[in-house]
């Protein structure tokens, strides 16, 4: 299922948790990646780096 893509710039360095909070995104509803690397909420994103925030979908 394709996801809507939204781009935003945030000054760094910032913790992933702070980026999500500023964007109004609950950390339990997404995963954050940088390239092929999964980021935790405490990892820092430096100025100029790109991350992806992907919605987590589950069901039965």
C-alpha positions, 0 to 999 in steps of 0.5 A: 500500500503506497504511502503519502510522501511529505517532505520537511526540513528540520534543523539538526542535530535533533533526536528522532523523538524530538522530530516526531514530537514537533511533527505531531507524530506518535512514535508508536505508530511509525518506524524511522529509517535512514537508508537501510538503517532503522533509527531509535527514538534516541538517535540523533539526526544531523543537519542535512541528513535525510530520514524516512518516517513510515507508518506501521500497519498491522492487522489480522 
